[in-house]
Amino acid sequence: MKSALTVGVKILVSAGLLYYLLLRSDLDAVTDVFAQTAFSLFGVAVLCFVASNALGALQWFLLLGAQDLQVSFRQAMVFYWIGVFFNNVLLGNIGGDAIRIYEVRRVTGQISTGVAATVMDRFIGLFSTCTLALLTFLFVAEVRPVGFVTVLLPVWGGLVVLLAMGLSQRAGSFLERQSAHVLPARLADTISSLRRNIVVYRHRPRLLLSVWAVSLSVQFCRILVYWCAGLAVGLSAGLVYFVAFQPVAAVVAALPISIGGLGVRENVLVGLFHQVGASDNATIAMSLLGYSAGIVASLLGGIAFVVRKVEVRDSRNLDLADDRRVDSASEP
């Protein structure tokens, strides 16, 4: 009942924001923009999203490997694509991450290390998104910095602090002790297990740099999705503005208040692109078309979910071996 209520509220938020935006715009003009869409460029947008998924699977695969999880690249690719399908097509924002963790559990018999790799995957992706936008802001000085300062900069700073705490043995141990005092025992144990697995990455600086480089490519490809969608509907704004604006919209749209960020993303993008003289009608069309490109590309994940074959490994003694590996990696 509670879950259904939550979904209902999200649907209302998305519908309400879209309705408000269309009231302020000319619905007939938006329809005309869609009617003139260059579908060849929409196809390129879909391909950019496909490329981002392939790179995203590589990013996750590298993080899984650091946890000594015996998952092949092919399996990681399939699981990642399924996760994107559940995130983009179904009514949820992190359901796909849970599916990825579940599939890793089916293959390896381990869960805590899969959670750690997936959390790091999300963390690095968000960090890369904010970094790209903040660097690009240097080249869009004519835009008021409110959106960047109030949204991206605090998020970026918070991610830096969390990364330092997660990879620091001393800070992590302090956090564990404090959580044990104030949180329920089960939750405190979960946090402790997650932190010990994340500390593994402390000893892999080259891996983290490689993953970050891949992550920047992933996020740039996803920005290109919206740039191509903009070109498809005749939105006259340079690529630099998409690099600066789309991450702001992505961060705000990630808040669990709507269905797939619908309505939220469009309102943010309209406000930002309006500052550089872009048509509101074209911006709305661009945002919806970019989202649609992601949906189309994600359908491959739905097919993979139906036809996939998962060989379940013998999970006996795997958790014990995992604990020994984490304890060894956590030693100063």
N, C-alpha and C positions, 0 to 999 in steps of 0.2 A: 504493500500500500504506500509506504513512504517513498519507495523507488519510483512508483508510478506518478506520485505527486511531484517529485523532483523533476522528472522528465516533462510533465505537464507545464510546470513553471518555466522551464527552459524554452519549451515551444512557444509559450506566450511571450517571453522576453524577445526571442528572435523575431516572431511575427510582429510584435509591437514596434520594434526598432525599424524593421523593414517598412512597415506601414507608415511610420513617422517620416522616414527618409523619402519615400515615394510621394507623400503628401507635399513635402517641400519641393519636390522636383516635378518634372513634366512626364507623367507616365507614358503618354503617347510618344514623346521624344526618346525616352529610354527604349521603348519598343522599336522605334525606327533605327536606333543605334544597333540593336541586336539584329535587325533585319539586314543590315549592311555588313555583318560580320564576315571577315575573310577567314573562311574555315580552314584554309591551308595553314594559316598562322595559329589557329586554335589547335591544329594537329601538332605543330611544333611545340606549343605549350604542353600538350600531353606528353610528348617525347621528353621534354625537360623534366617533367615530374617523374617519368620512368627512370631517367638518368639519376635523379636525386635519390630515388629508392634504391637503385643499385649501389650507389656510393654509401647510402645510409646503412645498407646491409653489410658492406665492407667495414664500416666504422664499428658497428655492433659486433661483428665477427672478431675483430682485433681485440675488443674489450673482453669478449668471452674467452679468447685464447689466453689472455693474461690471468684468467681465473682457472686455467687448466681444465676447462670444460671441453669434452670431446664432442664438439659439434662441427661438422664439415661446413665449408663455405656454402655449398648447395643448400644444406639444411638451414643455415642462417639466413640465406636469401629467401627461402620459402617462408620461414617463420616471420621474418621482418615484413615481407609483403602482406602476409595475413594480418599482422598487427596494424599496418597502415590501413588496410581495408576496414578493420573493425573501428579504428579511430575516425576515419573519414566518412564511412557510409552508415554506421550504426549510431544510435543516440548516446554517444559518450565521448569523453576526451582522453581517457587513459585506459579504456577497455582493451585496446590493442596491446598495451604494455603488459597487461595481465595475461593475455593470450600468449605473448612471446615467452613470458616466464613459465607459463604452464607447459608450453611445447618443449622448452629446454628441460623441464622437470621430467617429462615423458621420455626424453632421449637419454638423459644422463643420470636421472635419479636424484639430482641435487636441486635445491631451490634457493638457498641463501646466496650462493655465488651468482646465480642467474639474476637475482634481484639486484645485486651490487652492480653487475655489468650493465643492466638496463637502466638503473638510476644514473650511472655515469654517462651512459649514452644520451639520456635526456638532458642531463646537466651540461655536458659539453656542447650539445646542440643549441641550447638556449644561450650559453656563453658566447658561442660563435655568432649567433644572430645579433646579439646586442653589440658585439665588437665591430661587426661590419657596419652597422648603422651609425655607431658613434664615430668611427673613422670617416665615414662618408659625410657626416654632418659638417666637417671642416670645409667641404666644397659646396655647401648649400646655405651660405651665410644669410641669404635673403629671407630664409624661413625663420619664423619665430621659434626660439628654442624650447618653448614650454613643454611640448610633447616629449622631447628628448630628455630634458632635465627631470621632469616629473615621473616619467615611466622607465626609460632605458637606463639612465645613470644609476638610480637606486637599485634596480635589478642587477645590473652589472657589478656594482660594488658588493651587494649581498652575495652574489655568486663567488666572488673572489674570497670573501671571508669564509664562506662555507667550504670552499676548496681547501683553504689553509687549515681549517679545523679538521676536515676529513682526512687530510694527508699527514697532519702533525700527530705524532705518537703522544706527545705530552698533552696537547689540547684535546685530543680524542679521549684519552684516559680520564681527563677531568670531566668531560662531557658525560662519559659513562657513569662516573661516580655520582654526578648530580642528578642524572636521569633516574638512577636507581633509588634516589631518595624521594623524588617527587612524582614519579610515574608508576602506574601499575606494573607489577613484576613482569608480566608477559610482554608488555609494550617495551619496557626497559631492556629486556633480553633481546627483543627484535632489533632495537636500535644498536645495541652492543654488537650483535652478530653482523649487522650491516656495516658498521664502522670498521670492524676487523677485516672484513672482506674488501672494503674500499681502500684500506691502508696498503693493500697489495700493490696498488698502482704507484705508491710512493717510490718504490724501487724500480719503476719502469719509466724514467723520464723520456727516453727516446720514443717509447711507445705512445706516451701521452702527446708528444709533439706531432707524431705521425697521425694520430687520431684527430688531433685538432686541425691539421692541414686538410684531412679528408672532410671533416665537419664543415669547414669553411666552404669547401666545394659543394657540399650538400645544400647548405643554406643559400649559396649563390644560385644554384640551379633552381631552387624553389622561388627565388626572387625573379629569375628569368621566366618562370611560368606566368607570373603576373605582367611582366614586361611584354611578353609575346601576346598575352590576352589584351593588353592595352593597344598594341599595334593592330590587333585584329579588329578592334572597334574604333580605331582612329584616334586614340587618346594621344594628344601631342604633348608629351613630357619625356625628358631624357632619361636614360637608364640610371643615371646617378640619383634621381629622385626616387626611383623604385627601390634602389639599394638603401636609401635613407628612410623611406616611409613604410615600406612593407613590413620590416621587422617590428616597428612600433605597433602596427595593426596586429601582427602575429602574436606579440606578447599580450596585448590587451584581449585579443580574441581567445587566448588560451585560458582565460578565467572561466571557471565552471558555472557560467550564468546563462549560457545559451546553447543551442544545438549547433555544434561544429563551428562556433564563432559567427554564425550567420546573424546579420544585423549589426553586431558589434563591429566586425571588420569593415563593413561597408561605411558605417558612420565615421569611423576613424579615418579611413582613406579619403572620403569626401572632404573632411575637414582639412587634411594635410595637402591634398592635391589642389584644393581650391586656392591655397596661398600662392601657388605658382601659375595660376591662370587656367588650370585644366577645367574642362566642362564637368559639372556635377553628374550630368546624365551619362557621359562617357565613363566617368569614374565608377559609377554604380554598375554599369554594364561590364566594365573591366574586372571588377571584384567578383561579381557573380560568375563571369566566364572563367576566371582563374580558379575559383572554387570548383566549378564544374569539370575543369581539366583534371584536377586532383581526383575527383570522384571517378571519372572515366578510367584514369590510370590505375586507380585502386581496385577496380573490378577484377584485375588480374589476380589480386590477393584473394578475392572471393572464389575464383576458379581453383586456385592453389589449395584453399582450405577444403574444398570438396574432394579433390583428387589426390591430396597428399597421402603419403604412406610413411608412418613413423615407426621405426624399430625401437622398442623400449629396451634399454640396457638393464642389466642386473644391477639394482641399486644397493645391494648389500655391501656394507663397509664403505660406501662412497662418502657418506657424511662424516664418518670417522677420519677417513683420509683427508677430507676437505678441512676438518678442524686442525689436523696436524700441519697441513700446508699453511693455513692462516696464522697459526701460532708461530711458525718458523719465520714467516714473512714479517710478522709484527715485532720481532725482536729488534731493539735499537742497534 
